[in-house]
Amino acid sequence: MKKQVIAIGLDAFDPDLMEMWIAEGHLPNLQKLIHDGTYGRIRNTISHPEGPTPACSTERLWSMAWSGCSPYKTGMWDIQKFVPGDYSVCRDESVLGVDFAEEFPPFYAFLGERRVAAFDLPSSGLNERINGKQILGWGGHYPFTPSESIPSNLLPDVIDKYGKNEVLYNDHGFWGDAKYAHWLYDALLDSLKTRNTIYCDLLNEEDWDLFVVAYPEAHSAGHELLHLTLPDHPLYSAYKQRVAPDYSPVLDVYKEVDRGIGQMLEEAPENAHVVCFSVHGMGNNIVDLLSQVILPETLYRWNFPGKQALAPGVVGTEPGPELVNPIRNSWQGEVWTLNHEPNPLKRFIRNRLPRKLQKPVHNDLVAPWILRGEGIEQGWMPTMWYSRLWPQMKAFSLPSFADGDVRINLKGRERDGIVLPEEYDDVCDELTELLEGMVDARTGEPVVDRVVRTRKYPTQDNDYDRLPCSDLVVLWKQNYPTSVVDSHQVGRIGPVPYPRPGGHINDGFVIAKGSGIEPGSTTQPVEGVDVGPTVLALLGAPIPEHLDGKPISTIVSGIQEPAV
């Protein structure tokens, strides 16, 4: 009997939300999948020198899922690269293709002549070794994946037949803009309805051995619309009634994804195995504000004692309320208004002036519109506003979207390195103490879980070229968002407006059903790198020895052992 697998990647589909909405009866098809098969959590880790460390960066995790390999092996840490020769940060979208280079192709490139259909897989690339059809970038969450296909005419044909996806490259607006929220909600539902039609049509085109597709719409909805869905979100009370009083945006997106899964399963061959998975979840945004504002400002104050740039406050006083009445119609504009000006009248006037009349540099920070004018793609991010100071700093923050990244300005590695190799450990220890001492000004609870080193010794870069750009990774506590932080060393920072309502969390999930899989069973927590080997095992295909992941036992134990 021919072995067939339908693999469905649900991008940033949160397991806690899914379980809650299944219990409330909103997601019947996912509920049936779990009932008929096995279910468990995905909890991703990176094996840093100090041991396995949780990870939730989306490009990295999807890359790990497709390649089956750790970033220490592939070198795929992020799409952003720091250049020590000139202290620049470049966004290199081509690095996503490292998983698909000759050395580390995606797991579905090891299927020989078996027929494969792959559509809109996030953070992926095309591979000539795959026998079938590949389409990337029809839609997606602000995808860094290019829009292309094999055969090359396939994507244009899909657009001609089904239409252009309006969400593509447009799902990064400002949560304070009600017009944007309404547009995105409608556009995501339209995207899903069209996607469901495409997937059913593609599934019926031929008898695929592997049909691997993704649903990125939940990622967009979670980042941009979670505050209109979850009552415990710090922005919910300020925005729910005036923006979305009669509907729940993220729930509606999940329901449409569930409907699409049901449609696919009705069309699927009866004997096919189904693997449905999400490599990470999405919850209240705990990480972005801390990594993009609090961390760089903390390091600025640590490097330049007595100076304060963004959102200074007084430790021990009552924190102000959440900032929910924006002056500017952009998040970076809102944060720039917090650039310290002690004179209230000057501050009021400055914050309402058109940007062409404002100072391009204030409190040592370079304005975002100046950086964008210089072609710096991440110039909107507050981390980059400090970038001209980096050569003068012992350590500085790099732009990131989840965990915080700290770079040591190491002599002999950076062009203007300050920290001697023999001082490296002491600087790392001092920074760790500083960061782990920061607390939420409203609750007094620590905001840092731990600080992790990425190098065994300071000059390891000289011996190994696949290390992350950061020397230290700051893992934030996964409890509740905070917008104002206190430090006994550098003072108060905040309140600061939230960049996006939703942020990445480590937990994902995997569901699988088919012959040999016990209905209603539970899978112990696994990792994203295990998905690929599991699919290969279900197809009876050889599993390459270089993969770091292993087949998930509760899914493959009832089938014949694959060749290795």
GUFI-481473 format. One record per residue (C-alpha): residue number from 1; residue in three letters; x, y, z. Coordinates in nm, 2 decimals. Example, Ala and Ser with C-alpha at 12.3 -4.5 7.8 and 13.67 -1.06 7.14 Angstrom:
2
[1,ALA,[1.23,-0.45,0.78]]
[2,SER,[1.37,-0.11,0.71]]
! end
This chain:
564
[1,MET,[0.00,0.00,0.00]]
[2,LYS,[0.13,0.34,-0.09]]
[3,LYS,[0.23,0.56,0.21]]
[4,GLN,[0.10,0.91,0.20]]
[5,VAL,[0.14,1.20,0.45]]
[6,ILE,[-0.04,1.53,0.47]]
[7,ALA,[0.17,1.77,0.69]]
[8,ILE,[0.00,2.10,0.79]]
[9,GLY,[0.21,2.37,0.95]]
[10,LEU,[0.01,2.62,1.16]]
[11,ASP,[0.23,2.92,1.20]]
[12,ALA,[0.22,3.06,1.55]]
[13,PHE,[-0.10,2.87,1.62]]
[14,ASP,[-0.10,2.88,2.00]]
[15,PRO,[-0.16,2.55,2.19]]
[16,ASP,[-0.32,2.72,2.50]]
[17,LEU,[-0.56,2.92,2.28]]
[18,MET,[-0.64,2.61,2.07]]
[19,GLU,[-0.71,2.39,2.38]]
[20,MET,[-0.93,2.66,2.53]]
[21,TRP,[-1.13,2.71,2.21]]
[22,ILE,[-1.16,2.33,2.15]]
[23,ALA,[-1.31,2.30,2.50]]
[24,GLU,[-1.56,2.57,2.41]]
[25,GLY,[-1.65,2.39,2.09]]
[26,HIS,[-1.51,2.63,1.84]]
[27,LEU,[-1.26,2.41,1.66]]
[28,PRO,[-1.43,2.08,1.58]]
[29,ASN,[-1.19,1.95,1.32]]
[30,LEU,[-0.88,1.99,1.53]]
[31,GLN,[-1.08,1.84,1.82]]
[32,LYS,[-1.15,1.53,1.60]]
[33,LEU,[-0.79,1.51,1.49]]
[34,ILE,[-0.67,1.50,1.85]]
[35,HIS,[-0.94,1.25,1.95]]
[36,ASP,[-0.85,1.02,1.66]]
[37,GLY,[-0.48,1.05,1.70]]
[38,THR,[-0.20,1.16,1.94]]
[39,TYR,[-0.13,1.51,2.07]]
[40,GLY,[0.16,1.67,2.25]]
[41,ARG,[0.36,1.99,2.29]]
[42,ILE,[0.66,2.11,2.10]]
[43,ARG,[0.92,2.28,2.32]]
[44,ASN,[1.22,2.40,2.13]]
[45,THR,[1.57,2.44,2.27]]
[46,ILE,[1.90,2.55,2.15]]
[47,SER,[2.20,2.37,2.29]]
[48,HIS,[2.42,2.67,2.40]]
[49,PRO,[2.74,2.59,2.58]]
[50,GLU,[2.56,2.63,2.92]]
[51,GLY,[2.30,2.37,2.81]]
[52,PRO,[1.96,2.35,2.63]]
[53,THR,[1.79,2.69,2.62]]
[54,PRO,[1.43,2.76,2.52]]
[55,ALA,[1.39,2.93,2.18]]
[56,CYS,[1.10,3.12,2.03]]
[57,SER,[1.24,3.31,1.73]]
[58,THR,[1.01,3.23,1.43]]
[59,GLU,[1.26,3.23,1.14]]
[60,ARG,[1.50,3.02,1.34]]
[61,LEU,[1.24,2.76,1.45]]
[62,TRP,[1.08,2.71,1.11]]
[63,SER,[1.43,2.67,0.97]]
[64,MET,[1.51,2.41,1.23]]
[65,ALA,[1.18,2.23,1.15]]
[66,TRP,[1.25,2.21,0.77]]
[67,SER,[1.62,2.12,0.80]]
[68,GLY,[1.59,1.90,1.11]]
[69,CYS,[1.91,2.06,1.23]]
[70,SER,[2.03,2.30,1.50]]
[71,PRO,[2.14,2.65,1.40]]
[72,TYR,[2.49,2.57,1.55]]
[73,LYS,[2.50,2.33,1.25]]
[74,THR,[2.34,2.53,0.98]]
[75,GLY,[2.44,2.88,1.09]]
[76,MET,[2.07,3.00,1.05]]
[77,TRP,[2.02,3.21,1.36]]
[78,ASP,[1.84,3.51,1.21]]
[79,ILE,[1.79,3.70,0.89]]
[80,GLN,[1.98,3.99,1.05]]
[81,LYS,[2.36,3.98,1.05]]
[82,PHE,[2.59,4.20,1.25]]
[83,VAL,[2.91,4.31,1.06]]
[84,PRO,[3.20,4.37,1.31]]
[85,GLY,[3.41,4.54,1.05]]
[86,ASP,[3.18,4.85,1.04]]
[87,TYR,[2.92,4.79,1.31]]
[88,SER,[2.64,4.77,1.06]]
[89,VAL,[2.34,4.53,1.07]]
[90,CYS,[2.22,4.39,0.74]]
[91,ARG,[1.90,4.20,0.67]]
[92,ASP,[2.01,3.91,0.46]]
[93,GLU,[1.70,3.73,0.35]]
[94,SER,[1.91,3.48,0.15]]
[95,VAL,[2.03,3.32,0.48]]
[96,LEU,[1.70,3.14,0.49]]
[97,GLY,[1.82,2.94,0.20]]
[98,VAL,[2.11,2.80,0.41]]
[99,ASP,[1.87,2.52,0.51]]
[100,PHE,[1.82,2.44,0.14]]
[101,ALA,[2.18,2.45,0.04]]
[102,GLU,[2.35,2.13,-0.07]]
[103,GLU,[2.46,2.06,0.28]]
[104,PHE,[2.13,2.11,0.47]]
[105,PRO,[1.83,2.07,0.24]]
[106,PRO,[1.48,2.04,0.38]]
[107,PHE,[1.37,1.70,0.50]]
[108,TYR,[1.13,1.67,0.21]]
[109,ALA,[1.42,1.69,-0.04]]
[110,PHE,[1.52,1.33,0.07]]
[111,LEU,[1.22,1.16,-0.09]]
[112,GLY,[1.38,1.07,-0.42]]
[113,GLU,[1.11,1.02,-0.69]]
[114,ARG,[0.82,1.05,-0.44]]
[115,ARG,[0.58,1.33,-0.54]]
[116,VAL,[0.57,1.64,-0.32]]
[117,ALA,[0.35,1.94,-0.31]]
[118,ALA,[0.48,2.23,-0.09]]
[119,PHE,[0.29,2.56,-0.05]]
[120,ASP,[0.37,2.87,0.15]]
[121,LEU,[0.61,2.71,0.40]]
[122,PRO,[0.74,3.00,0.62]]
[123,SER,[1.11,3.08,0.63]]
[124,SER,[1.19,2.83,0.36]]
[125,GLY,[1.33,2.81,0.01]]
[126,LEU,[1.30,2.63,-0.32]]
[127,ASN,[1.50,2.31,-0.38]]
[128,GLU,[1.57,2.15,-0.71]]
[129,ARG,[1.60,1.80,-0.56]]
[130,ILE,[1.23,1.79,-0.49]]
[131,ASN,[1.01,1.61,-0.73]]
[132,GLY,[0.68,1.80,-0.75]]
[133,LYS,[0.55,2.15,-0.71]]
[134,GLN,[0.68,2.42,-0.47]]
[135,ILE,[0.51,2.76,-0.42]]
[136,LEU,[0.65,3.02,-0.18]]
[137,GLY,[0.52,3.36,-0.09]]
[138,TRP,[0.17,3.36,-0.22]]
[139,GLY,[0.08,3.48,0.12]]
[140,GLY,[0.23,3.48,0.46]]
[141,HIS,[0.32,3.68,0.77]]
[142,TYR,[0.55,3.96,0.64]]
[143,PRO,[0.75,3.68,0.48]]
[144,PHE,[1.12,3.71,0.42]]
[145,THR,[1.07,3.41,0.20]]
[146,PRO,[1.07,3.53,-0.16]]
[147,SER,[0.76,3.49,-0.39]]
[148,GLU,[0.87,3.22,-0.63]]
[149,SER,[0.79,2.87,-0.74]]
[150,ILE,[0.91,2.55,-0.91]]
[151,PRO,[0.80,2.53,-1.20]]
[152,SER,[0.86,2.91,-1.23]]
[153,ASN,[0.52,2.97,-1.40]]
[154,LEU,[0.33,2.80,-1.11]]
[155,LEU,[0.30,3.10,-0.88]]
[156,PRO,[0.19,3.34,-1.15]]
[157,ASP,[-0.07,3.08,-1.26]]
[158,VAL,[-0.20,3.06,-0.90]]
[159,ILE,[-0.23,3.44,-0.88]]
[160,ASP,[-0.41,3.45,-1.22]]
[161,LYS,[-0.65,3.18,-1.11]]
[162,TYR,[-0.72,3.27,-0.74]]
[163,GLY,[-0.60,3.63,-0.71]]
[164,LYS,[-0.33,3.82,-0.53]]
[165,ASN,[-0.30,3.78,-0.15]]
[166,GLU,[-0.36,4.13,-0.01]]
[167,VAL,[-0.20,4.04,0.33]]
[168,LEU,[0.14,3.98,0.18]]
[169,TYR,[0.39,4.24,0.30]]
[170,ASN,[0.11,4.45,0.45]]
[171,ASP,[0.05,4.29,0.80]]
[172,HIS,[0.28,4.52,1.00]]
[173,GLY,[0.07,4.82,1.08]]
[174,PHE,[0.01,5.00,1.41]]
[175,TRP,[-0.22,4.84,1.67]]
[176,GLY,[-0.35,5.19,1.77]]
[177,ASP,[-0.50,5.23,1.42]]
[178,ALA,[-0.86,5.10,1.42]]
[179,LYS,[-0.88,5.13,1.04]]
[180,TYR,[-0.58,4.90,1.00]]
[181,ALA,[-0.72,4.65,1.25]]
[182,HIS,[-1.05,4.63,1.06]]
[183,TRP,[-0.87,4.59,0.72]]
[184,LEU,[-0.64,4.32,0.85]]
[185,TYR,[-0.92,4.12,1.00]]
[186,ASP,[-1.12,4.12,0.68]]
[187,ALA,[-0.80,4.05,0.47]]
[188,LEU,[-0.70,3.76,0.68]]
[189,LEU,[-1.04,3.59,0.65]]
[190,ASP,[-1.04,3.65,0.27]]
[191,SER,[-0.69,3.50,0.25]]
[192,LEU,[-0.79,3.19,0.45]]
[193,LYS,[-1.10,3.13,0.23]]
[194,THR,[-0.89,3.15,-0.08]]
[195,ARG,[-0.61,2.94,0.07]]
[196,ASN,[-0.86,2.67,0.16]]
[197,THR,[-0.98,2.65,-0.19]]
[198,ILE,[-0.62,2.64,-0.33]]
[199,TYR,[-0.53,2.36,-0.10]]
[200,CYS,[-0.82,2.14,-0.18]]
[201,ASP,[-0.77,2.20,-0.55]]
[202,LEU,[-0.40,2.12,-0.52]]
[203,LEU,[-0.46,1.81,-0.31]]
[204,ASN,[-0.69,1.68,-0.58]]
[205,GLU,[-0.45,1.74,-0.87]]
[206,GLU,[-0.27,1.41,-0.81]]
[207,ASP,[-0.20,1.13,-0.57]]
[208,TRP,[0.08,1.31,-0.37]]
[209,ASP,[0.32,1.12,-0.15]]
[210,LEU,[0.37,1.42,0.06]]
[211,PHE,[0.14,1.72,0.07]]
[212,VAL,[0.30,1.98,0.30]]
[213,VAL,[0.13,2.32,0.34]]
[214,ALA,[0.11,2.60,0.59]]
[215,TYR,[-0.13,2.85,0.74]]
[216,PRO,[0.05,3.17,0.82]]
[217,GLU,[-0.27,3.38,0.89]]
[218,ALA,[-0.27,3.29,1.26]]
[219,HIS,[0.07,3.44,1.29]]
[220,SER,[-0.04,3.78,1.15]]
[221,ALA,[-0.36,3.77,1.36]]
[222,GLY,[-0.18,3.69,1.68]]
[223,HIS,[0.08,3.97,1.64]]
[224,GLU,[-0.16,4.24,1.54]]
[225,LEU,[-0.51,4.16,1.68]]
[226,LEU,[-0.46,3.96,2.01]]
[227,HIS,[-0.54,4.27,2.22]]
[228,LEU,[-0.89,4.26,2.06]]
[229,THR,[-0.94,3.90,2.16]]
[230,LEU,[-0.79,3.82,2.51]]
[231,PRO,[-0.95,4.00,2.81]]
[232,ASP,[-0.63,3.97,3.01]]
[233,HIS,[-0.43,4.17,2.75]]
[234,PRO,[-0.31,4.51,2.89]]
[235,LEU,[-0.45,4.69,2.59]]
[236,TYR,[-0.79,4.50,2.58]]
[237,SER,[-0.99,4.74,2.80]]
[238,ALA,[-0.87,5.05,2.60]]
[239,TYR,[-0.94,4.91,2.25]]
[240,LYS,[-1.19,4.62,2.25]]
[241,GLN,[-1.51,4.82,2.27]]
[242,ARG,[-1.41,5.10,2.03]]
[243,VAL,[-1.25,4.87,1.77]]
[244,ALA,[-1.40,4.52,1.77]]
[245,PRO,[-1.70,4.51,2.01]]
[246,ASP,[-1.89,4.24,1.82]]
[247,TYR,[-1.63,3.99,1.71]]
[248,SER,[-1.32,3.82,1.83]]
[249,PRO,[-1.05,3.85,1.56]]
[250,VAL,[-0.80,3.58,1.65]]
[251,LEU,[-1.08,3.33,1.74]]
[252,ASP,[-1.24,3.39,1.40]]
[253,VAL,[-0.91,3.33,1.22]]
[254,TYR,[-0.86,3.01,1.42]]
[255,LYS,[-1.21,2.90,1.32]]
[256,GLU,[-1.14,2.95,0.96]]
[257,VAL,[-0.82,2.76,0.98]]
[258,ASP,[-1.01,2.48,1.15]]
[259,ARG,[-1.27,2.48,0.87]]
[260,GLY,[-0.99,2.46,0.61]]
[261,ILE,[-0.83,2.16,0.78]]
[262,GLY,[-1.17,1.99,0.78]]
[263,GLN,[-1.21,2.05,0.41]]
[264,MET,[-0.87,1.91,0.34]]
[265,LEU,[-0.93,1.60,0.55]]
[266,GLU,[-1.25,1.53,0.36]]
[267,GLU,[-1.05,1.54,0.03]]
[268,ALA,[-0.76,1.34,0.17]]
[269,PRO,[-0.70,0.97,0.09]]
[270,GLU,[-0.85,0.76,0.35]]
[271,ASN,[-0.52,0.58,0.44]]
[272,ALA,[-0.31,0.90,0.46]]
[273,HIS,[-0.13,0.99,0.78]]
[274,VAL,[-0.19,1.35,0.89]]
[275,VAL,[0.06,1.55,1.09]]
[276,CYS,[-0.05,1.89,1.21]]
[277,PHE,[0.20,2.11,1.40]]
[278,SER,[0.30,2.45,1.51]]
[279,VAL,[0.67,2.52,1.60]]
[280,HIS,[0.58,2.79,1.85]]
[281,GLY,[0.28,2.97,1.99]]
[282,MET,[0.16,3.33,2.04]]
[283,GLY,[0.06,3.50,2.36]]
[284,ASN,[0.05,3.84,2.52]]
[285,ASN,[0.36,4.02,2.40]]
[286,ILE,[0.61,3.98,2.67]]
[287,VAL,[0.93,3.98,2.46]]
[288,ASP,[0.94,4.26,2.20]]
[289,LEU,[0.92,4.57,2.41]]
[290,LEU,[1.18,4.43,2.65]]
[291,SER,[1.42,4.34,2.37]]
[292,GLN,[1.37,4.64,2.15]]
[293,VAL,[1.34,4.92,2.40]]
[294,ILE,[1.43,4.82,2.76]]
[295,LEU,[1.74,4.63,2.68]]
[296,PRO,[1.92,4.88,2.45]]
[297,GLU,[1.83,5.17,2.69]]
[298,THR,[1.96,4.97,2.98]]
[299,LEU,[2.29,4.91,2.81]]
[300,TYR,[2.32,5.27,2.70]]
[301,ARG,[2.28,5.39,3.07]]
[302,TRP,[2.53,5.12,3.18]]
[303,ASN,[2.79,5.23,2.93]]
[304,PHE,[2.74,5.60,2.99]]
[305,PRO,[2.66,5.65,3.37]]
[306,GLY,[2.44,5.95,3.44]]
[307,LYS,[2.28,5.96,3.09]]
[308,GLN,[1.92,5.87,3.01]]
[309,ALA,[1.76,5.88,2.67]]
[310,LEU,[1.43,5.69,2.64]]
[311,ALA,[1.15,5.70,2.90]]
[312,PRO,[1.33,5.80,3.22]]
[313,GLY,[1.14,5.77,3.54]]
[314,VAL,[1.19,5.76,3.92]]
[315,VAL,[1.23,5.42,4.09]]
[316,GLY,[1.00,5.39,4.39]]
[317,THR,[0.73,5.61,4.25]]
[318,GLU,[0.39,5.49,4.12]]
[319,PRO,[0.43,5.39,3.76]]
[320,GLY,[0.21,5.58,3.51]]
[321,PRO,[-0.07,5.40,3.32]]
[322,GLU,[-0.03,5.21,3.00]]
[323,LEU,[0.02,5.44,2.70]]
[324,VAL,[-0.30,5.39,2.50]]
[325,ASN,[-0.36,5.73,2.34]]
[326,PRO,[-0.10,5.76,2.07]]
[327,ILE,[0.02,6.10,1.94]]
[328,ARG,[0.19,5.96,1.63]]
[329,ASN,[0.03,5.70,1.40]]
[330,SER,[0.33,5.46,1.43]]
[331,TRP,[0.49,5.27,1.71]]
[332,GLN,[0.84,5.40,1.64]]
[333,GLY,[0.70,5.75,1.64]]
[334,GLU,[0.54,5.69,1.98]]
[335,VAL,[0.86,5.57,2.13]]
[336,TRP,[1.06,5.86,1.98]]
[337,THR,[0.82,6.10,2.17]]
[338,LEU,[0.96,5.94,2.49]]
[339,ASN,[1.32,6.06,2.40]]
[340,HIS,[1.39,6.26,2.72]]
[341,GLU,[1.32,6.63,2.72]]
[342,PRO,[1.30,6.77,3.08]]
[343,ASN,[1.11,7.09,2.97]]
[344,PRO,[0.74,7.00,2.96]]
[345,LEU,[0.66,7.28,2.71]]
[346,LYS,[0.94,7.19,2.48]]
[347,ARG,[0.84,6.82,2.50]]
[348,PHE,[0.48,6.90,2.42]]
[349,ILE,[0.57,7.11,2.11]]
[350,ARG,[0.84,6.87,1.99]]
[351,ASN,[0.61,6.57,2.00]]
[352,ARG,[0.36,6.75,1.78]]
[353,LEU,[0.59,6.90,1.52]]
[354,PRO,[0.62,6.73,1.18]]
[355,ARG,[0.93,6.52,1.17]]
[356,LYS,[1.11,6.75,0.92]]
[357,LEU,[1.11,7.02,1.19]]
[358,GLN,[1.25,6.79,1.47]]
[359,LYS,[1.61,6.73,1.56]]
[360,PRO,[1.76,6.44,1.37]]
[361,VAL,[1.97,6.35,1.68]]
[362,HIS,[1.84,6.39,2.04]]
[363,ASN,[2.01,6.25,2.35]]
[364,ASP,[2.27,6.08,2.14]]
[365,LEU,[1.99,5.88,1.95]]
[366,VAL,[1.94,5.90,1.58]]
[367,ALA,[1.58,5.95,1.47]]
[368,PRO,[1.42,5.65,1.29]]
[369,TRP,[1.34,5.86,0.97]]
[370,ILE,[1.70,5.95,0.94]]
[371,LEU,[1.81,5.59,0.96]]
[372,ARG,[1.55,5.48,0.71]]
[373,GLY,[1.67,5.76,0.48]]
[374,GLU,[2.02,5.61,0.50]]
[375,GLY,[1.88,5.28,0.38]]
[376,ILE,[1.90,5.11,0.72]]
[377,GLU,[1.61,4.86,0.70]]
[378,GLN,[1.58,4.81,1.08]]
[379,GLY,[1.60,5.18,1.14]]
[380,TRP,[1.24,5.19,1.28]]
[381,MET,[1.36,4.97,1.58]]
[382,PRO,[1.48,5.16,1.88]]
[383,THR,[1.78,4.93,1.92]]
[384,MET,[1.92,5.08,1.60]]
[385,TRP,[1.88,5.44,1.73]]
[386,TYR,[2.19,5.37,1.95]]
[387,SER,[2.39,5.21,1.67]]
[388,ARG,[2.63,5.51,1.61]]
[389,LEU,[2.74,5.48,1.97]]
[390,TRP,[2.82,5.11,1.95]]
[391,PRO,[3.19,5.16,1.88]]
[392,GLN,[3.22,5.35,2.21]]
[393,MET,[3.03,5.09,2.42]]
[394,LYS,[3.16,4.78,2.59]]
[395,ALA,[2.84,4.60,2.51]]
[396,PHE,[2.53,4.68,2.31]]
[397,SER,[2.20,4.54,2.21]]
[398,LEU,[2.13,4.40,1.86]]
[399,PRO,[1.79,4.41,1.69]]
[400,SER,[1.57,4.11,1.77]]
[401,PHE,[1.21,4.01,1.78]]
[402,ALA,[1.20,3.77,2.07]]
[403,ASP,[1.49,3.70,2.31]]
[404,GLY,[1.73,3.99,2.38]]
[405,ASP,[2.07,3.98,2.20]]
[406,VAL,[2.38,4.14,2.35]]
[407,ARG,[2.71,4.18,2.16]]
[408,ILE,[3.03,4.24,2.35]]
[409,ASN,[3.26,4.50,2.18]]
[410,LEU,[3.56,4.27,2.18]]
[411,LYS,[3.90,4.39,2.09]]
[412,GLY,[4.04,4.20,1.79]]
[413,ARG,[3.70,4.10,1.67]]
[414,GLU,[3.51,4.44,1.64]]
[415,ARG,[3.68,4.71,1.44]]
[416,ASP,[3.69,4.94,1.74]]
[417,GLY,[3.68,4.67,2.01]]
[418,ILE,[3.71,4.79,2.37]]
[419,VAL,[3.69,4.48,2.58]]
[420,LEU,[4.00,4.27,2.60]]
[421,PRO,[3.96,3.89,2.57]]
[422,GLU,[4.08,3.85,2.93]]
[423,GLU,[3.81,4.10,3.04]]
[424,TYR,[3.53,3.92,2.85]]
[425,ASP,[3.41,3.69,3.13]]
[426,ASP,[3.40,3.98,3.39]]
[427,VAL,[3.20,4.19,3.15]]
[428,CYS,[2.96,3.91,3.08]]
[429,ASP,[2.92,3.85,3.46]]
[430,GLU,[2.86,4.22,3.53]]
[431,LEU,[2.59,4.24,3.26]]
[432,THR,[2.43,3.92,3.38]]
[433,GLU,[2.40,4.07,3.73]]
[434,LEU,[2.26,4.39,3.59]]
[435,LEU,[2.00,4.23,3.37]]
[436,GLU,[1.89,3.97,3.62]]
[437,GLY,[1.83,4.24,3.87]]
[438,MET,[1.57,4.42,3.66]]
[439,VAL,[1.21,4.41,3.79]]
[440,ASP,[0.86,4.50,3.67]]
[441,ALA,[0.80,4.84,3.83]]
[442,ARG,[0.43,4.75,3.88]]
[443,THR,[0.47,4.41,4.05]]
[444,GLY,[0.83,4.40,4.17]]
[445,GLU,[0.88,4.06,3.99]]
[446,PRO,[1.20,3.99,3.80]]
[447,VAL,[1.16,4.03,3.42]]
[448,VAL,[1.47,3.82,3.32]]
[449,ASP,[1.46,3.45,3.36]]
[450,ARG,[1.83,3.41,3.28]]
[451,VAL,[2.12,3.53,3.07]]
[452,VAL,[2.29,3.27,2.85]]
[453,ARG,[2.63,3.27,2.69]]
[454,THR,[2.67,3.16,2.33]]
[455,ARG,[3.05,3.11,2.33]]
[456,LYS,[3.27,2.87,2.51]]
[457,TYR,[3.55,3.13,2.50]]
[458,PRO,[3.58,3.49,2.38]]
[459,THR,[3.77,3.43,2.06]]
[460,GLN,[3.56,3.13,1.94]]
[461,ASP,[3.45,3.33,1.64]]
[462,ASN,[3.81,3.28,1.50]]
[463,ASP,[3.76,2.91,1.50]]
[464,TYR,[3.39,2.87,1.40]]
[465,ASP,[3.18,3.07,1.16]]
[466,ARG,[2.83,2.95,1.25]]
[467,LEU,[2.79,3.12,1.58]]
[468,PRO,[2.51,3.36,1.66]]
[469,CYS,[2.59,3.73,1.64]]
[470,SER,[2.51,3.78,2.01]]
[471,ASP,[2.75,3.69,2.29]]
[472,LEU,[2.46,3.69,2.55]]
[473,VAL,[2.10,3.58,2.50]]
[474,VAL,[1.85,3.74,2.75]]
[475,LEU,[1.56,3.51,2.82]]
[476,TRP,[1.26,3.71,2.95]]
[477,LYS,[1.02,3.56,3.21]]
[478,GLN,[0.71,3.42,3.04]]
[479,ASN,[0.45,3.56,3.29]]
[480,TYR,[0.28,3.89,3.20]]
[481,PRO,[0.37,4.18,2.98]]
[482,THR,[0.54,4.48,3.13]]
[483,SER,[0.59,4.83,2.99]]
[484,VAL,[0.79,4.98,3.28]]
[485,VAL,[1.11,4.83,3.44]]
[486,ASP,[1.32,4.93,3.74]]
[487,SER,[1.69,4.87,3.80]]
[488,HIS,[1.88,4.98,4.11]]
[489,GLN,[2.18,5.04,3.88]]
[490,VAL,[2.03,5.24,3.59]]
[491,GLY,[1.70,5.36,3.72]]
[492,ARG,[1.35,5.33,3.57]]
[493,ILE,[1.26,5.29,3.20]]
[494,GLY,[0.90,5.33,3.11]]
[495,PRO,[0.61,5.32,3.06]]
[496,VAL,[0.67,5.25,2.69]]
[497,PRO,[0.40,5.16,2.44]]
[498,TYR,[0.38,4.79,2.32]]
[499,PRO,[0.52,4.73,1.97]]
[500,ARG,[0.27,4.45,1.89]]
[501,PRO,[-0.01,4.31,2.10]]
[502,GLY,[0.10,3.95,2.04]]
[503,GLY,[0.45,3.79,2.09]]
[504,HIS,[0.61,3.46,2.04]]
[505,ILE,[0.62,3.19,2.31]]
[506,ASN,[0.82,2.87,2.31]]
[507,ASP,[0.54,2.62,2.32]]
[508,GLY,[0.40,2.47,2.00]]
[509,PHE,[0.23,2.14,1.94]]
[510,VAL,[0.20,1.83,1.72]]
[511,ILE,[-0.10,1.62,1.63]]
[512,ALA,[-0.09,1.31,1.42]]
[513,LYS,[-0.34,1.04,1.32]]
[514,GLY,[-0.33,0.74,1.09]]
[515,SER,[-0.27,0.37,1.10]]
[516,GLY,[-0.05,0.26,1.39]]
[517,ILE,[-0.11,0.57,1.59]]
[518,GLU,[-0.32,0.51,1.91]]
[519,PRO,[-0.63,0.73,1.92]]
[520,GLY,[-0.65,0.96,2.22]]
[521,SER,[-0.29,0.91,2.31]]
[522,THR,[-0.05,1.17,2.45]]
[523,THR,[0.29,1.25,2.31]]
[524,GLN,[0.56,1.37,2.55]]
[525,PRO,[0.71,1.71,2.47]]
[526,VAL,[0.93,1.70,2.15]]
[527,GLU,[1.12,1.95,1.95]]
[528,GLY,[1.05,2.11,1.61]]
[529,VAL,[1.35,1.93,1.46]]
[530,ASP,[1.17,1.61,1.52]]
[531,VAL,[0.89,1.68,1.27]]
[532,GLY,[1.09,1.62,0.96]]
[533,PRO,[1.23,1.28,1.07]]
[534,THR,[0.88,1.18,1.18]]
[535,VAL,[0.73,1.25,0.84]]
[536,LEU,[1.02,1.07,0.67]]
[537,ALA,[0.96,0.77,0.89]]
[538,LEU,[0.58,0.77,0.81]]
[539,LEU,[0.67,0.77,0.44]]
[540,GLY,[0.92,0.48,0.49]]
[541,ALA,[1.20,0.70,0.36]]
[542,PRO,[1.56,0.69,0.48]]
[543,ILE,[1.65,0.94,0.76]]
[544,PRO,[1.98,1.12,0.69]]
[545,GLU,[2.23,1.08,0.97]]
[546,HIS,[2.31,1.45,0.99]]
[547,LEU,[1.96,1.54,1.12]]
[548,ASP,[1.95,1.64,1.49]]
[549,GLY,[1.59,1.55,1.52]]
[550,LYS,[1.45,1.20,1.58]]
[551,PRO,[1.12,1.04,1.48]]
[552,ILE,[0.85,1.09,1.74]]
[553,SER,[0.79,0.75,1.90]]
[554,THR,[0.42,0.77,1.97]]
[555,ILE,[0.37,0.85,1.60]]
[556,VAL,[0.60,0.60,1.43]]
[557,SER,[0.61,0.31,1.68]]
[558,GLY,[0.33,0.13,1.50]]
[559,ILE,[0.49,0.14,1.16]]
[560,GLN,[0.79,-0.04,1.01]]
[561,GLU,[1.13,0.11,1.11]]
[562,PRO,[1.26,0.33,0.84]]
[563,ALA,[1.60,0.29,0.69]]
[564,VAL,[1.88,0.51,0.82]]
! end
